[in-house]
Every structure is written in C-alpha cells, then in structure tokens.
Amino acid sequence: MWFKNLIAYRLTKPVDFDSEQLNQQLQDHLFTPCSKQQASTYGWVPPLGSHSDLFLHQANDLILICAKREDKILPASVIKDFVQDKVTEIEESQFRKVTRKEREQIKEDTIQALLPKAFSRSQKTFACLAPQQGWLLVDAASHKKAEELTSFLRQSIGSLPVVPLMPNDAPNTIMTSWLNGNALPTPFIISDECELREPTEDGSIIRCKRQDLLNDEICTLINNGKQVSKLALQLEAELAFVLADDFTLKRLKFADELIEQASIDDPDDKAVQFDADFILMTNTLLALIEKLGEQFGGFSKGE
C-alpha cells in the first residue's frame, strides 16, 4: 500500500481524532455507486477493502482513510453528435433556426438520456492522518484531486484545520540553481530527468529523460531563460521521486532495501505486514518532508 504520489498538508492546530467517532462520520458519508441519472459520486470506503468493514485503519498514531470516486464516461464528441443530429432534425422539419437556449436544453436532455447507458470508471484516493506529527498526507498527483479529498473530509467531520504544504523559497528557483552550478542538495541525489520551461504563459517546454543533467547544455538553456519546473531526485538509498514546482511529489518509488526493512518473520500474517509497511512508509515520507524543508527555506505557516 505504498503511496505513488504525495501532496502534503500541515495541521494548523492540534487535532485529537477519536477513532470511533471518525469512523462513524466517514460511514455517514460512504460511497454509493452512481444512479442511472448521476454523472458522478464521491464518498468514503473501507481502506482495507474486503479485509475490514471499518472506514479507517489505525496503526500506532497513524490513520489511513480512503475516498472513492465514480464517473460516468460520456465523451464530448458523442454528446456533440447527438445534439447536432437533433438540432438538424428540428431545423429541417420546422424550417427555423434553433436558438442558443434550445440548444443548451437539447444538450442537457441528451446527457440525461445517455447517462443510464454510459460506462463508468472509478478510482480511489488514499490519505494518511498523522495528528501527532501534525500532517495529512494524500496520495494524489494533482492538487485538484487532493483538495477534493480534503474538502470532503472537512464536510464529513465538520472541521479540518489544514493548509497545503508550500516552501518559503520558490521551488523552481531552487531547482534551477541546482542544475546551474550551485551546491547539490545533500542528502538528495539529482537523477536523470527534468522539465524546463520559459517563465511565460506560452513559453516553450523542454523535457529531458535519461540524461546527465549537470552538463553545459542544460546550463545554456537555463542561462537563456529556462527554469526547472520538474526534477527527478533520489533521497539517498530510500526512495526516488519527481518534484514539481507546485511541490507535488510524483512517481514515488521506494527502494527494495527500504521495503525489506518492513518484512516480518511470518509472511502469512498479512495484517501485521500491512501495518509494518504503512508505518515505515509514513515515517519515510515525514522524514522526506523534513529534509525537503531544509532545502527550501522551511515551510510557510499558511495560517
């Protein structure tokens, strides 16, 4: 259950989560599949799936929760074709132009007619509450997806005093300096992938993969105005990730040597193994956040 991405939130004040109360609050907002006329639904599901009917899983002082979203798949091109066919039918049979208001109503009617027949797709978003350490960690690759979970959690429990993790120093400035001859970010290791952007709305983008990033070619691009918007890094021998300039961490890959540290004596005891993995993963991510803070001038309080 190792996270693949990370967006972190800081608790702005101490929160004492009562497990029994929190479980009930999440259950009161449980996920239900889309009805025939619903385009999407969102709710909580047990994080351990069929292995437990609880809506949270607690290991030591860490709490794992999981949200699920279902969306009906209605391609815009399909809707457009149906609407255009109906508009053409009306205009040819009634010898008049369809108004904008009528077209909008036709589109709405078309969506409602197609929804019951549409396929659906679902995805889960996991999050870890670490109240003693003051963090909420979300396994999401975009702030939109993470904010959907935090907003729904706030709605479910009534209050959630968190702010997105943002460093005091601009990530693109710091990452650019690393590739432009400044001191390397110990204990981090620069990997072989980055994205360079011109700091303008329509600026060009260059993506480098499987390249030595500490070379004259990269420095030339930077000196010509490019800034680093994404950079692949490694934290010693523990994990690799891609850091973006909005401070999302993507494509987390935990080292095999680290994962082996969570191995238990009885490999058949899945529950104990899950807890060991969960605790080690969370502690590793919290340590990563602390080390990143040292490189980016600490974190904004955001209160």
C-alpha positions as CSV (number, residue, x, y, z in Angstrom):
1,M,0.0,0.0,0.0
2,W,2.9,2.3,-0.7
3,F,1.9,5.7,-2.0
4,K,2.7,6.5,-5.6
5,N,2.4,10.3,-5.2
6,L,2.3,12.8,-2.4
7,I,0.6,16.1,-1.6
8,A,1.1,17.1,2.0
9,Y,-1.0,19.3,4.3
10,R,0.0,20.8,7.6
11,L,-2.4,20.8,10.5
12,T,-2.5,24.4,11.7
13,K,-3.6,23.4,15.2
14,P,-3.6,20.2,17.3
15,V,-6.4,17.8,16.4
16,D,-7.4,14.8,18.5
17,F,-9.2,12.3,16.3
18,D,-11.4,9.9,18.1
19,S,-11.3,6.7,16.1
20,E,-14.8,5.5,16.9
21,Q,-16.3,8.9,16.1
22,L,-14.3,9.4,13.0
23,N,-15.2,6.0,11.7
24,Q,-18.9,6.9,12.1
25,Q,-18.5,10.2,10.5
26,L,-16.9,8.7,7.5
27,Q,-19.5,5.9,7.3
28,D,-22.2,8.6,7.3
29,H,-20.7,9.8,4.1
30,L,-20.0,6.5,2.5
31,F,-19.6,5.9,-1.2
32,T,-22.6,4.8,-3.2
33,P,-22.4,3.9,-6.9
34,C,-23.9,6.3,-9.5
35,S,-27.6,6.0,-10.0
36,K,-28.9,6.0,-13.6
37,Q,-29.1,9.8,-13.7
38,Q,-26.0,10.7,-11.7
39,A,-22.9,11.7,-13.6
40,S,-20.5,11.2,-10.7
41,T,-20.4,10.2,-7.0
42,Y,-17.8,10.6,-4.2
43,G,-17.6,9.0,-0.8
44,W,-15.6,7.0,1.7
45,V,-14.8,3.3,1.5
46,P,-13.0,1.0,3.9
47,P,-9.3,1.5,3.2
48,L,-8.6,-2.3,3.7
49,G,-11.3,-3.2,1.2
50,S,-12.9,-6.6,1.8
51,H,-10.5,-7.3,4.7
52,S,-12.3,-4.9,7.0
53,D,-15.6,-3.0,7.1
54,L,-14.1,-0.1,9.1
55,F,-13.9,3.2,7.3
56,L,-10.4,3.8,8.8
57,H,-7.4,1.8,9.7
58,Q,-5.2,2.8,12.6
59,A,-1.6,1.7,13.2
60,N,0.0,3.3,16.3
61,D,-1.0,7.0,16.0
62,L,-1.4,6.9,12.2
63,I,-4.8,6.8,10.5
64,L,-5.4,5.5,6.9
65,I,-8.6,6.6,5.1
66,C,-9.8,6.1,1.5
67,A,-12.2,8.0,-0.8
68,K,-13.7,6.6,-3.9
69,R,-15.0,8.5,-7.0
70,E,-17.1,7.1,-9.8
71,D,-17.7,9.0,-13.1
72,K,-19.9,8.2,-16.0
73,I,-18.0,8.3,-19.2
74,L,-19.7,10.5,-21.8
75,P,-17.3,11.6,-24.5
76,A,-17.9,15.2,-25.5
77,S,-17.7,14.2,-29.2
78,V,-20.6,11.7,-28.7
79,I,-22.8,14.4,-27.0
80,K,-21.9,16.9,-29.7
81,D,-23.0,14.5,-32.4
82,F,-26.3,13.6,-30.7
83,V,-27.0,17.3,-30.2
84,Q,-26.2,18.3,-33.7
85,D,-28.4,15.5,-35.1
86,K,-31.3,16.7,-33.0
87,V,-30.7,20.4,-34.0
88,T,-30.6,19.4,-37.7
89,E,-33.8,17.5,-37.3
90,I,-35.7,20.4,-35.8
91,E,-34.3,23.0,-38.2
92,E,-35.2,20.8,-41.3
93,S,-38.7,19.8,-40.0
94,Q,-39.7,23.2,-38.6
95,F,-37.9,25.5,-41.1
96,R,-36.3,27.7,-38.4
97,K,-33.0,28.2,-36.6
98,V,-32.6,26.6,-33.2
99,T,-31.9,29.2,-30.5
100,R,-28.9,29.0,-28.1
101,K,-31.3,28.4,-25.2
102,E,-32.9,25.5,-27.1
103,R,-29.5,24.0,-28.0
104,E,-28.5,24.1,-24.3
105,Q,-31.7,22.3,-23.3
106,I,-31.1,19.7,-26.1
107,K,-27.6,19.1,-24.7
108,E,-29.0,18.7,-21.2
109,D,-31.7,16.3,-22.4
110,T,-29.1,14.3,-24.4
111,I,-26.9,13.9,-21.3
112,Q,-29.8,12.7,-19.2
113,A,-30.8,10.2,-21.9
114,L,-27.3,8.9,-22.3
115,L,-26.3,8.6,-18.7
116,P,-28.1,5.3,-17.9
117,K,-26.3,3.7,-20.8
118,A,-22.9,5.1,-20.1
119,F,-19.9,3.1,-18.9
120,S,-18.4,4.2,-15.6
121,R,-14.9,4.3,-14.2
122,S,-13.8,4.6,-10.5
123,Q,-10.7,5.5,-8.7
124,K,-9.6,5.5,-5.1
125,T,-7.6,8.2,-3.2
126,F,-5.8,7.2,0.0
127,A,-4.7,9.6,2.7
128,C,-2.9,9.3,6.0
129,L,-3.7,11.4,9.0
130,A,-0.7,11.8,11.3
131,P,-2.2,14.1,14.0
132,Q,0.7,13.7,16.5
133,Q,3.2,14.8,13.9
134,G,0.8,17.5,12.5
135,W,0.4,16.2,8.9
136,L,-2.2,15.0,6.4
137,L,-0.6,13.1,3.5
138,V,-2.6,12.5,0.4
139,D,-1.7,10.0,-2.4
140,A,-2.6,12.3,-5.3
141,A,-0.7,13.6,-8.3
142,S,-2.7,16.9,-8.6
143,H,-3.9,19.5,-6.1
144,K,-7.4,19.3,-7.6
145,K,-7.6,15.6,-6.6
146,A,-6.1,16.2,-3.2
147,E,-8.4,19.2,-2.5
148,E,-11.4,17.1,-3.4
149,L,-10.5,14.7,-0.6
150,T,-9.6,17.3,2.0
151,S,-12.8,19.3,1.2
152,F,-14.9,16.2,1.5
153,L,-13.2,15.2,4.7
154,R,-13.9,18.6,6.2
155,Q,-17.5,18.3,5.1
156,S,-17.7,14.8,6.7
157,I,-16.2,15.7,10.1
158,G,-17.2,19.4,10.4
159,S,-13.7,20.9,10.7
160,L,-10.3,20.3,9.2
161,P,-7.6,22.9,10.0
162,V,-5.1,22.2,7.3
163,V,-3.1,24.2,4.7
164,P,-1.2,22.9,1.7
165,L,2.5,22.4,2.2
166,M,4.3,25.2,0.5
167,P,8.0,26.1,1.0
168,N,9.3,29.6,1.8
169,D,11.7,29.5,-1.2
170,A,10.3,29.1,-4.7
171,P,10.8,25.5,-5.8
172,N,11.6,26.4,-9.5
173,T,14.2,28.9,-8.3
174,I,16.0,26.4,-6.0
175,M,15.8,23.5,-8.5
176,T,17.1,25.7,-11.3
177,S,20.1,26.7,-9.1
178,W,20.9,23.1,-8.6
179,L,21.3,22.5,-12.3
180,N,23.2,25.7,-12.8
181,G,26.2,25.0,-10.8
182,N,25.1,25.7,-7.2
183,A,25.7,23.3,-4.3
184,L,23.9,20.0,-4.7
185,P,21.1,19.3,-2.3
186,T,22.6,16.8,0.2
187,P,21.3,14.2,1.1
188,F,19.4,14.3,-2.2
189,I,20.9,13.0,-5.5
190,I,19.9,14.5,-8.8
191,S,18.6,11.9,-11.2
192,D,18.4,11.9,-15.0
193,E,15.1,13.6,-15.7
194,C,13.8,17.2,-15.7
195,E,11.4,19.6,-17.3
196,L,12.5,23.1,-18.3
197,R,10.0,25.9,-19.0
198,E,10.2,29.5,-20.1
199,P,8.5,31.6,-17.3
200,T,5.8,33.0,-19.6
201,E,2.3,31.8,-20.3
202,D,3.1,30.5,-23.8
203,G,6.7,29.7,-23.1
204,S,8.4,26.7,-24.6
205,I,8.9,23.4,-22.7
206,I,11.8,21.0,-22.9
207,R,11.7,17.6,-21.3
208,C,14.9,15.7,-20.7
209,K,15.0,12.0,-19.8
210,R,17.9,9.6,-19.3
211,Q,20.4,12.4,-19.4
212,D,23.2,13.8,-17.3
213,L,21.5,17.0,-16.1
214,L,24.7,18.6,-14.8
215,N,26.2,19.5,-18.1
216,D,26.8,22.6,-20.2
217,E,23.8,22.1,-22.5
218,I,21.4,22.3,-19.5
219,C,23.3,25.3,-18.1
220,T,23.0,27.1,-21.5
221,L,19.2,26.5,-21.6
222,I,19.0,27.9,-18.1
223,N,21.1,30.9,-18.9
224,N,18.8,31.6,-21.9
225,G,15.8,31.9,-19.5
226,K,14.5,28.4,-18.9
227,Q,13.6,27.4,-15.3
228,V,13.3,23.9,-13.9
229,S,9.6,23.0,-13.3
230,K,10.1,19.3,-12.6
231,L,13.2,17.4,-11.4
232,A,13.8,13.8,-10.6
233,L,15.5,13.2,-7.3
234,Q,16.6,10.4,-5.0
235,L,16.8,10.5,-1.2
236,E,19.9,8.5,-0.6
237,A,19.1,4.8,-0.9
238,E,15.5,5.2,0.3
239,L,13.2,6.4,-2.5
240,A,13.1,8.2,-5.8
241,F,10.5,10.8,-6.9
242,V,9.8,13.7,-9.3
243,L,9.4,17.1,-7.6
244,A,7.3,19.6,-9.3
245,D,7.3,23.4,-8.9
246,D,3.9,23.3,-7.2
247,F,5.5,21.0,-4.6
248,T,3.7,17.8,-5.6
249,L,5.8,14.7,-5.4
250,K,5.0,12.3,-8.2
251,R,6.1,8.7,-9.2
252,L,7.3,7.8,-5.7
253,K,9.4,4.6,-5.9
254,F,10.5,3.2,-2.6
255,A,13.8,1.3,-2.7
256,D,13.7,-2.5,-2.3
257,E,16.2,-2.2,0.6
258,L,13.8,0.1,2.4
259,I,10.7,-2.1,1.8
260,E,12.7,-5.1,3.1
261,Q,13.0,-3.3,6.4
262,A,9.3,-3.8,7.0
263,S,9.5,-7.5,6.4
264,I,8.1,-9.6,9.3
265,D,9.0,-13.0,10.5
266,D,5.7,-14.5,9.5
267,P,4.9,-13.6,5.9
268,D,1.5,-15.1,6.1
269,D,0.3,-12.6,8.7
270,K,-1.0,-10.0,6.2
271,A,-2.4,-7.7,8.8
272,V,0.9,-7.3,10.7
273,Q,2.7,-6.9,7.4
274,F,0.3,-4.2,6.2
275,D,0.8,-2.2,9.4
276,A,4.6,-2.5,9.2
277,D,4.5,-1.3,5.6
278,F,2.1,1.6,6.5
279,I,4.2,2.8,9.4
280,L,7.5,2.6,7.6
281,M,6.1,4.3,4.5
282,T,4.6,7.2,6.5
283,N,7.7,7.7,8.6
284,T,9.8,7.8,5.5
285,L,7.6,10.4,3.9
286,L,7.5,12.5,7.0
287,A,11.3,12.4,7.1
288,L,11.4,13.3,3.4
289,I,9.2,16.3,4.1
290,E,11.6,17.5,6.8
291,K,14.6,17.1,4.6
292,L,12.9,19.0,1.8
293,G,12.1,21.8,4.2
294,E,15.8,22.2,4.9
295,Q,16.5,22.7,1.2
296,F,13.6,25.1,0.5
297,G,13.9,27.6,3.4
298,G,11.3,25.9,5.6
299,F,7.6,25.8,5.1
300,S,5.1,28.6,5.2
301,K,2.8,28.5,8.2
302,G,-0.2,29.5,6.0
303,E,-2.4,30.4,8.9
